[in-house]
Amino acid sequence: MTRLIFSLLFLAVTFTSKAEKPNVLLLGDSISIGYTPFVQKALADEAKVSRPMAQNGKGPENCQYAAYGLTRLDAWLGNTKWDVIHFNFGLHDIKYIGQPLPNAASVPQVGEALKKNPKAHLLSTVEDYAANLDKIVQRLQKTGATLIFCTTTPVPDGSRGRLPGDEVTFNKAALEVMKKHKVAINDLHAFASTNKVLATQNKANVHYSDPGSQLLAEQVVRAIKAALQ
């Protein structure tokens, strides 16, 4: 009888322990889609790490630009009690488009040709980006979760529809918003600017190889662990 009671208590404690893992939400662009599986694996014993699924249910959702994020936040947050939310916008905001949203495609030009195209304009102005981020932070803070803002990763030379350096300007504006709201920062841009990570970024492309995504994940995991502590 004593053994039975002990076994039941052990099972109850084990079940409760698993059920009480903190909930972590990752919000971000395709770069975050790339590192999500590695983050989930690294934190499997410590937290339940989730990210939004596409509305058709066939894969992870790209959180795109800040204004889009505002329209989707409630759906992404759902009814889960989140403990940590690691979020990023910006890489889509700095795309150059040639027609109005919501169906605008990025301009397939690079460098000086893109700069000289009179029809090409940024998807978001830096002012609009900052204003939308401010609203996003205010909504996320209502969840009671610990927030971590992740800076936008580097834009390499030759990237179609984006100009290197724009992400630096937008990150600077974002950091001002986060400072105002006392939100923790994961400076993924700085980390991704190191030689070991730059070597894994695709040529003339903002995306990374799997080894690169794994390196980025290591930095994300460090930020989340610090928040969980």
N, C-alpha and C positions, 0 to 999 in steps of 0.2 A: 504493500500500500504506500509506504514511504517512497519507494522508488517511482511509483506511478505519479505521485504528487510532484516529486522532483522533476520528472520528465515533462509533465505538463507545464510546470513553471518555467523550465528551460525553453520550451517551445514558445511560450507566451512572451518571454523576454526577447527571444530571437526575432519573433514576428514584429514585436513593437519596435525593436531596434531598426529593422529594415524599413518599417513604415515611417519611422521618424527621421529618415535621412533628409537633410535640407534640400529644398527645391531650388535649382539654379536655372535661370532662363537666359539663353543667348539670343540676342537680336542683332542682326547685321546683314551685310551684303554677301556676295558670292565668296569673298575671302573668308568670311566666318563660316560659310557652308563648308568650305574646304577643311577648316581646322576643327569643326564640331565633333566628328567621330573620334578624333584623337583626344580631345578634351573629355568626352564622355568615358572613354576607356581609362584615362589617367585618374579620373575622379570616381570611378565606379564604386569603390568601397566607402567613399566619403559623402557623396551627394548624388541626387538624381538630376542629371543635366538634360534639359530639353531645349528645343528650338521650334518655332512655328512650322507647320506643314502647309504646303500649297493648298489652295482651296479645292483643287481636284483630288487631293489626297495622294498624289503620285510622287511626291518628293518634298524636300525642304523648301520653304518659301524664302525668296530673296526679299529682304526688307527694304531694298531700294533706297529712295531718297527721303529726306525728313518729312516733307509734306505728305508723301504717301504713308509714311509711318503713322502720322497723326490719324489717318482714316482707318488704320488697322489695329491700333493699340489695344482697344477693348477686346477684339477678337483674339489677339495674341496672348493677352493676359488671362483671359477666361476666368474661371472660378478658383484657380489654384492659389494657394497661399505661398507666394514666392519669398524666399529668404535672401537671394542674391539675384540681381539682374545686371548682366554685362551687355552693354548695348553700343552700337555704332551706326552712324549715318555719315554720308559725305562723299563716298566714291561715286555715287550716282549724281549727287548734287553738282559735281564738277564736270559732268559730261557736257560737251557742246552739242546742242541740238539745232535743227534747222526749221522746225515747225512746232506749233503749240502742243502742249501736253493735252490729253494723257497718252496719246499714241505716237509721240515724237521719237524718231530714231536718232541715234548719235550720228554726227557728221563724220564720215569715214576719211577724214584728212588728218595730217599730222604736222607738227611744228609750225613753220612760217606760213604754210598754205592755210592752215586752220586759223591762225591769227589774222590773216588778211581776208578771210571769207566774211563779207558783210552780212551774210544771212545766218552765220553761226553765232549762237549766244549760249551762255551757261544755262543749264537747266534751272539752277537756283542762283540768285544773287547771294553774296555772302551775308547781307543783311537779312534776307528772308530765311536763309539757312539758320542763322543764329536765333531768329525769332521763333522758328518752328522747333528748334532744339529746346528752347526755353519752355515751350508748351509741353513738349514731350517729357522733360524732366519733372515738371509740376504734376503731370498725370502719373508718372512712375513713382513719384514720392508718396502718392496716396496709397500705394500698395503696402507701405511699411517695409519694403525690402531694402537691403543695402545696395546702393547703385554704384556701378563702375562704368565710366565712359571710356571707350576704346578709340584712340585716335586713328584716323584714316592712314592706311599704308601707302608707301611711295608710288608715284607715277613715273615709270621709266621713260627715257627718251624714245621717241618713235611710236608711242601709244596712240592708237587711233581714237579721235574724238575727245582726247584729254591732253592737257598741257602740264608738263612737269612743273612743280612749284605751286600750282593752284591748291593742292591738298595742304600745303604748308599754311597758306593764307586762311583756308577754311578751318584747319586745326586750331590756329591761333584764336579765331573767333569762338570756336567751340569751347576752348579752355577758359575763356572769359565767362561763358555761361556756366560752366561747371564750377568755377571759382565762386561765382555768385551764389550758387545753390549748395556749395560745399560737397560736391560729388567727387568721389575718388577717381583717379585717372590711371588707366593702363596705357602707357605711351608706346603703343605697338608700332607707330611710325618710327620712333627712335630705334626700337629693337630691330625692326625690319630693314633699317638703314645700315646695319652692321654688315660687314663683308660676308660672313657665313650665311646670312639670310639672303642678301642680294644675289648671291651665287645660285640660289634656287628659284629666283623669279624668272618667269618666261621672258624671252627676248622681246622687247617692244610691246610688252603686255603686262597688265597689272596683276595677273594671276600667278600662282606658284605651283611648282611640282609637289607631289605628295610629301617628299622629304621637307620641302619648305613649309607646307601646311603643318607638318608635325613640329617643326621648330617654333612656328607661331603659336601653336597649341601650348607648348611648354611655358611660354610667357603668359598666355591667358590663364593657364592653370595656376601659376604663381600668384596672379592677381586675385583669382577666386579664392584660393586657399587663405590668403591674407584677410579677405573679407569674411570668410567663414570663422576665422579665429576671433 
